[in-house]
């Protein structure tokens, strides 16, 4: 849909009581009007405006535009690994350094912007999970980590799913044994 139609929908949602939204994918940065949508959504009255991105175009956007839209309150990055080699194997791209540069530029542009990393939890990657959290913490740019369940999308991926899925209780028990932190299940995002 075009931007004007999209903004009409956002106005209707706001009139119905919604005060927040997230632009997600495909890749929102491919929409040349995504920043206009964010700015206009703030004018409409949306107070929580997020974008979920793979981060590949973030640094390019900031170099060109200097700033993120003022109304943006949450930048969620799909980041299943912080290991550049594993990142390249998963995505087929050698863009990890550029993504981190973009996140640093975003945090510098707006220190109040919440940056969240989304990570799908896989059994084969469990030994790297604590290191993932520590590295995210060391970056000083990632404020939150959202651990996501692996989802069975179709019958062709059933074997992969059965081998890689980790239940929330299993993961909570693992974290309680490996760290000094308390972890809880959040009904909205499942892992907190």
C-alpha positions as MATLAB code, in Angstrom:
seq = 'XXXXXXXXXXXXXXXXXXXXXXXXXXXXXXXXXXXXXXXXXXXXXXXXXXXXXXXXXXXXXXXXXXXXXXXXXXXXXXXXXXXXXXXXXXXXXXXXXXXXXXXXXXXXXXXXXXXXXXXXXXXXXXXXXXXXXXXXXXXXXXXXXXXXXXXXXXXXXXXXXXXXXXXXXXXXXXXXXXXXXXXXXXXXXXXX';
ca = [
       0.000    0.000    0.000;
       1.141    3.545   -0.517;
       2.287    5.769    2.337;
      -0.925    7.835    2.514;
      -3.040    4.680    2.873;
      -0.639    3.340    5.478;
      -0.925    6.568    7.487;
      -4.732    6.380    7.313;
      -4.537    2.909    8.830;
      -2.208    4.173   11.575;
      -4.647    7.026   12.330;
      -7.508    4.514   12.580;
      -5.478    2.271   14.872;
      -4.545    5.230   17.079;
      -8.203    6.322   17.219;
      -9.041    2.779   18.345;
      -6.659    3.046   21.300;
      -3.313    1.833   19.978;
      -0.333    3.941   21.028;
       2.529    1.893   19.605;
       3.648    0.107   16.472;
       6.611   -1.661   14.908;
       7.603   -1.518   11.261;
       8.973   -4.857   10.200;
       9.614   -6.861    7.123;
      10.609   -7.591    4.701;
      13.221   -4.976    5.375;
      11.756   -1.589    6.411;
      14.825    0.327    5.191;
      13.932   -0.718    1.636;
      10.802    1.438    1.883;
      11.964    4.952    0.902;
       9.194    6.449    3.084;
       9.835    4.489    6.297;
      11.212    7.594    8.036;
       8.195    9.653    6.903;
       5.913    6.951    8.296;
       7.743    7.128   11.648;
       7.618   10.938   11.802;
       3.954   11.099   10.794;
       3.053    8.315   13.241;
       4.535   10.386   16.051;
       2.445   13.374   14.925;
      -0.633   11.121   14.912;
       0.070   10.326   18.555;
       1.937    7.034   18.547;
       4.320    7.107   21.515;
       6.105    3.782   20.946;
       7.454    3.418   17.434;
       9.848    0.640   16.577;
      11.522   -0.792   13.538;
      12.839   -4.341   13.143;
      15.709   -4.677   10.698;
      18.533   -6.991    9.735;
      20.731   -3.879   10.062;
      22.488   -4.201    6.709;
      21.195   -0.826    5.438;
      21.325    1.052    8.775;
      24.841    2.460    8.403;
      24.159    3.510    4.792;
      20.943    5.255    5.878;
      22.712    7.147    8.668;
      25.582    8.216    6.411;
      23.088    9.612    3.921;
      20.543   11.149    6.335;
      22.722   11.866    9.409;
      19.852   11.070   11.834;
      17.192    8.493   12.508;
      13.604    9.775   12.595;
      12.925   11.637   15.839;
       9.863    9.541   16.664;
      11.732    6.224   16.647;
      11.833    4.761   20.170;
      12.966    1.172   19.508;
      15.435   -0.251   17.009;
      15.316   -4.051   16.930;
      18.113   -5.817   15.133;
      17.779   -9.430   14.022;
      21.121  -10.705   15.276;
      21.369  -14.465   15.706;
      25.124  -14.390   16.259;
      27.901  -11.941   17.055;
      30.548  -14.193   15.495;
      31.457  -12.752   12.062;
      32.198  -16.196   10.570;
      28.944  -17.721   11.792;
      27.098  -14.572   10.665;
      28.535  -15.018    7.161;
      27.532  -18.710    7.180;
      23.952  -17.906    8.290;
      23.310  -14.866    6.090;
      25.664  -15.369    3.179;
      26.915  -11.816    3.740;
      30.068  -10.390    5.286;
      28.255   -7.430    6.874;
      28.717   -7.906   10.639;
      31.213   -5.050   11.000;
      28.981   -2.693    8.994;
      25.938   -3.634   11.093;
      27.788   -2.939   14.361;
      29.007    0.400   12.940;
      25.391    1.258   12.097;
      24.220    0.381   15.610;
      26.998    2.507   17.132;
      26.023    5.421   14.878;
      22.347    4.983   15.822;
      23.172    5.019   19.553;
      25.414    8.057   19.094;
      22.675    9.839   17.142;
      20.070    9.109   19.825;
      21.453    7.824   23.155;
      17.874    7.397   24.461;
      16.954    5.032   21.617;
      16.443    1.492   22.889;
      18.351   -1.022   20.804;
      17.154   -4.607   21.093;
      18.782   -7.719   19.639;
      16.473  -10.537   18.512;
      18.061  -13.990   18.639;
      16.460  -17.310   17.779;
      17.621  -19.885   20.322;
      19.005  -23.103   18.799;
      20.185  -26.235   20.617;
      23.358  -26.352   18.461;
      24.237  -22.809   19.556;
      23.448  -23.093   23.269;
      27.104  -23.203   24.338;
      27.630  -19.829   22.658;
      24.583  -18.163   24.236;
      26.297  -16.878   27.387;
      29.153  -15.476   25.257;
      26.556  -13.883   22.958;
      24.995  -12.091   25.947;
      28.410  -10.991   27.271;
      29.491   -9.656   23.862;
      26.195   -7.773   23.468;
      26.798   -6.259   26.897;
      30.375   -5.273   26.019;
      29.239   -3.397   22.907;
      27.442   -0.896   25.165;
      24.963   -0.342   22.337;
      22.512   -3.208   22.851;
      20.066   -2.480   25.652;
      17.864   -5.566   25.478;
      18.073   -9.107   24.168;
      14.913  -10.845   23.040;
      15.371  -14.614   22.866;
      12.949  -16.147   20.398;
      11.688  -19.695   20.045;
      12.419  -21.564   16.875;
       9.157  -21.851   14.936;
       8.154  -24.822   12.804;
       7.193  -23.194    9.510;
       6.528  -26.201    7.307;
       6.815  -29.983    7.250;
      10.091  -29.846    5.289;
      11.859  -28.290    8.285;
      10.417  -30.715   10.867;
      13.706  -32.617   11.394;
      15.639  -29.361   11.824;
      13.006  -28.080   14.253;
      12.989  -31.267   16.323;
      16.794  -31.200   16.589;
      17.146  -27.495   17.372;
      14.081  -26.468   19.415;
      14.632  -25.559   23.067;
      11.681  -25.087   25.424;
      11.461  -22.022   27.663;
      11.658  -24.037   30.928;
      14.778  -25.883   29.698;
      16.438  -22.568   28.803;
      15.524  -20.958   32.129;
      17.039  -23.904   33.978;
      20.191  -23.635   31.834;
      20.552  -19.918   32.567;
      19.981  -20.357   36.278;
      22.823  -22.902   36.361;
      25.191  -20.818   34.190;
      24.705  -17.275   35.544;
      23.924  -15.295   38.665;
      20.825  -13.759   37.077;
      17.181  -14.627   37.526;
      15.256  -15.241   34.310;
      11.493  -15.313   33.940;
       9.028  -16.139   31.180;
       7.321  -13.022   29.841;
       3.925  -13.718   28.284;
       4.527  -11.145   25.564;
       8.038  -12.040   24.451;
       8.296  -15.452   26.149;
      11.845  -14.986   27.507;
      12.787  -12.057   29.729;
];
